[in-house]
Amino acid sequence: LLLPTGFEQAVQFKDAEKTRARILSVSNERIIDTGLIRTGQQICTVTILSGKLKGITADGFNTLNGSLESDKIFSKGDLVQCVIHYEIQDGEYKILSLSLIDHYRIHYEIILFLLFAILIIIFAGKTGLRSLLSFVLSILSIWKILIPLLLKGVNPLLIGMSVSLLLTVLIISLVYGFDKRCLSACTASFAGIVITALLSIICSAVFKIHGAVMPYSESLLYSGYAHLNLTQIFMASIFIGASGAMMDLSVDITSAVYEIVQLNPDISKKRACISGMNVARAAIGTMTTTLLLAYSGGYIALLMVFMAQGTPIQNILNYRYIASEIIHTLAGSFGLVTVAPFTAFFASLIMVKK
């Protein structure tokens, strides 16, 4: 949690005050409406609610660029996040500029997270608490380790694989502890992640997919990071995204084999492996569909556009952003299909004595 990323002091925010403010009044006179497009500038009078400038009233500016995706419109009474540049003159603060970043949502996000934490602890007790810890560790590992190292130019495939394997061990050990079940599930997950990584590399080359297909990737290049290899970052995102489903499946099958062995200690390795495979067959069908729904859910609007415009299906399948999602789904599904028999095999090999 305390590990610095090395990017805390971004130039545009280095000497600025980040604070909350309440909008007192709004002027839309400078906004130009052209159909659905709104451009111009919204002037908002705000009172600052926190930080060094608390209690000061000032005018802030909200610039509209004609993008429904990124533009925001404020109303009187809204709680907003501000970035303020100021200087001190004669012992008093003088505001040089006040930018309205977006609506302030952090308090609602904290409430939602606390409700989730309470629910999971009530339902699962100590296991729920460990699951919550693994959830937080995953967020911190991505934000504090993966993202900074990618920005610093470390090989995306190497760091992606390392973080995926690290999280696999952390999360599964928090569920099981360091015992035979943990060894079984981790080994199978490792195998699935490696296979998915190899497939992501091969498919990206064969399908001729460039990493710029990822949202905001061009903005990253224009922010001074043109040296980054976006295609390798795209490859890494495939097996990182699928690693969670593979962990889930390996834990499910390992737990099933463990229960079988506990109820029948005299069972043979072969019989336990067959039982694990039977569980795996049932789980694979839903897990592959889970990946499909997870990845396609973000493209609902795009698919609606294709249908509304009558785009032929062969054209749709050839677009590179659709092809990239196909790689995401099928490469991850390949990993799941291989994780299942690996888990059944390793679980029976490690946990059965006979």
N, C-alpha and C positions, 0 to 999 in steps of 0.2 A: 504493500500500500504506500510505503514511503519512498519507494524506488523512483528516482527522477527519470523522466523520459529524455531529457536533453532538449526538449522543444517547448519548455514552459514560457520562455520569454520571446514570443513571436514579436516581430518588429512593430506590427500595427497595434498590438495590445500592450507593449512593454511599459509605456508611461501613461497608461490610461486607467481610469477607475471603472470597474465593472460592477454595476449596481442594479437594484430594482427601482422602479418608479411607477407612479399612478398617473394616468392621463386625466387631466382636468378639463381640457377642451380640445376640439379638433377643427382644423380648417381644411376643406377639400377644394378650395378655389383654384389651386394650381394643378388639379387632376384633370386629365383629358380622357374622356371615354370615347372609344371607337369600337362599337360592337361589344365583344367580350373583352377587348384589350383595354387596359387602364395604364396610362403612363403619366409622368409628371411627378409631383412632390406633395406629400401630405405634411402639414405643419401641425405639431401637437404640443400643447402646453402641458408640462408634467411637473409633478413634485417628487423629489428624490426621497426614497424611503430607507436607504441604508448606505453605509460607507462614510467616508470623510465629508461628503457633501450633503448628508442627510438634512432634509428640511428645506433645501433650496428649490425654488421654482424657476424653470427655464423652458425655452422652446427647443423642441427636438424635431429632426427631419426624417421622414420616411420616404425614400426614393422608390418609385414604381418603374419597373423596366418592361412592363407589358407581358410578364410571364405569370400565368395563373399558378404554376408550380412553386415559384420562389417568392412572389410578391405577397405581402400581407397588408391588410387594412385594419387600422385601429379605430376604436370608438371610445367615447367618454366613459371613464370608469375602469378601463382595461388596465391590468397589471402587466408591465412590460420589462424586458431586459434591456439595459442601456450600456453603451460604452461612451465615457465622457473624457475628453481631453481638457485639461485646465492648467492654469498657472496661479501662483500666489502673488498678489500685489498688495503691499501695505498690510500684510497679515490677513488678507481676505482672499477667498477663492474666487477666481474669475474663470468662468466656463468659456473655453475656446470653441468647442464643438460638442454636440450631443447627438449621437446616432441611436436610433431605435432599432435594436437587433431583431427582436421577435416578441411574441407574447411570452410571459413568464409562466413556465409549466412545471418547474422543478418540484414545487410543493405537492402538486398532484402526483407526480412520478414517485415521490417518496411515500406518499400515502398508499399508492397502488402496490409498491414493493413491500411495504410493511404488512398489508393485507395478505399478500402472497406468502410472506414469511410465516405469519401467524397460522395460516391455513395448512401449510405443509408441515409445520411443527405439531399442530393438533392432530393431524391425520397420521403422521409417520413417526412422531416422537424423536428419539435420538437419531434414527436414520434420516428423518426429515431435516434435522439440524445439520447433519453431515452433508446432505444433499444441497442445502442452502449454502453451506461453506464452499462446496464444489462449484456452485453457480457463481459465487463471488470470485473465487479463484480463477475461473475461466475468463470472466470479464477483465480482471486485472492482468492476466497473462497475455491476453490479446492487446490490451491498451498499453501496458507497461513494457512488454517484451517484443511481441510480434510487430506491431505497427512502427515503433521507433527503429528497430533493426531493419525493417524494409525500407524506411525513409533514408537510412544511412547507407543503403546500397548493398547490404548483405544478401547473398544468394537467396532468392525467395523460396526455391525448392528446398534448400537445406534448412533454412530457419522455419519454414512451414512444417516440414517433417518433424523437426526437433520439438517445436511447440505442440504439435498434435500428439506425439508420443509422450511428452511430459504431462500434458493434460489427461491423457488416457490413464497413466499410472496414478496421478493425483486423484482423479475422480473415482476410479474403480477401487483404489485402496481406501478411500473415504467411505465407500459403500460396504466393502467387505472387511477392511483391515488387511494386513499383509499375511494372507494365508494362501492355501492351494487354490481357492476360488479366484482370488486376485491374480495369481500367476496364470491360471487357465484363460481368464477373460482378457487379460493384457496381451498374452501371446497371440490369441486369435485376432484381437483388434489390430495389433501390429501388422499381422499378415494382410488383413483386409486393407489397411491404410497404404501399405507398400504397393499392393496390386492396383488400387485406385490411383495412386500417384503415377505409376507407370502408364496406365491407360490415359490419364489426363495429358501426359507429355505426348504420347503417340497420337491421340485424337486431335489435339490442338494443332499438331503439325500436318496431319492428313487432311483435316477439315479447313486448314489455312485460316485459323481464327487468330486475330490480333487482340492483344490485351486491352486495346482501346474500347472494346465492346462493353467493358465494365462501366457502370454509371460513375460520373465525375472523374473518370481517369484522365481526360484531357485537361480538366481544371488542375489536376495534380501536376501534369507536365508543365503547364503555364505558370505554376507557382514557384518555379525554380528547380524542378526535379526532373528535367528532361533526360537525365542520365539513367533513370530507372527503366528496368526491363518489364514493361507491362504484361507481356505475354507470359513470362515466368510467374508473375504475380497472379495472373489469371489461372494458370495451372495449379498453383499452390492453393488458390481459393476453392478449387474443386475438391481436393481430398480433405482440406480443413473442414469444409461444409458437410462432407459426408461422414467425417470421423465420429460425430455425435451419434448418428443412427447406428453406426457399427458398434460403438460402445454399448448402446442400448440393447442391441440384438445379442451381443456376446454375454452380457450380464443376464439376460432373460434365459438363455440356453444353459449357461453355467449354473444358475440357480435351480433350474429344473433337474439337471443331472445330479446336483448336490442333494436335492430332496430325495431323489430316487435312491441314491447310494445310502443316505441316512436311514431310509425306511427298509432297505434291503442290503445290508453290509456285505452279504455273500454274493452279490451280483458280479458277473464277469465284466471285463473291460468291453468286450464285444457287445454284450447285451446293453450295457449302459450307453455305448456309442450309438447303437440303433435307436434307443429311446430318445437320446439327444437329437438325432436326426429327425425323428418324427415330430418333435417339438419345433425344430428349425423349419421344417416344411410349412407348418402353419404360420409361423412368424414372418417368413420371407415375403409371403403374398401381401401382407398389410404394410410391411416396412418399405418395400419398393414403391407402393402407392403413396406412402407418406412423403417420400422424397419428391415424387411427381407433383403432389398437391402443394408442398412447401415451395418449390421453385416456380411452378406455374402461377401461383397466387399473385405474385408481383407483376404479372404480365396480363392481367385480365383486361385492362383498358386497351392494350395493344392488340390483343386478339379480337376485341370488339371492333376496333378500327379496321382490321383486316376483313372481318365479316361484313361490316357496313359498306366497305368499298368493293366488295365482291372479289377480293384478291384470290387467285387460284391457289389451291393447296400446295402445288409444287413450287410456286413462288415463295410461299410462306416458309416452307421447310428449307429453302435455300438461303434465306436471309441469315446473315451471320449471327445476329443476336438470338434468333430462334435456334440456330445450330449450336450456339454456345450453351443454351439451356438444355438442349438434347444431350450434349456431352456431360453437363452437370448431373442430369438425372440418370443416364445410362451408365456412366463411369461409376457413380455412387452405388447404383444397383448391382453392378458387377462386384464391387467390394462387399456388399451385403450378402450376395449369393455365395461368395467364397468364405466369408466370416462364419456362416452357419455351420458348414461341415468341419471347418477348422476348430470351432468352439466345441462341437460334439466330440471330436477326436481328442483334443487336448484335455478337455474336462474328464473324459473317461480314463485317459492315460494317467493323469495326475492324481485324480481323487479316488480311483478304484484300486484297492490293494491287491486283489487277485489278478 
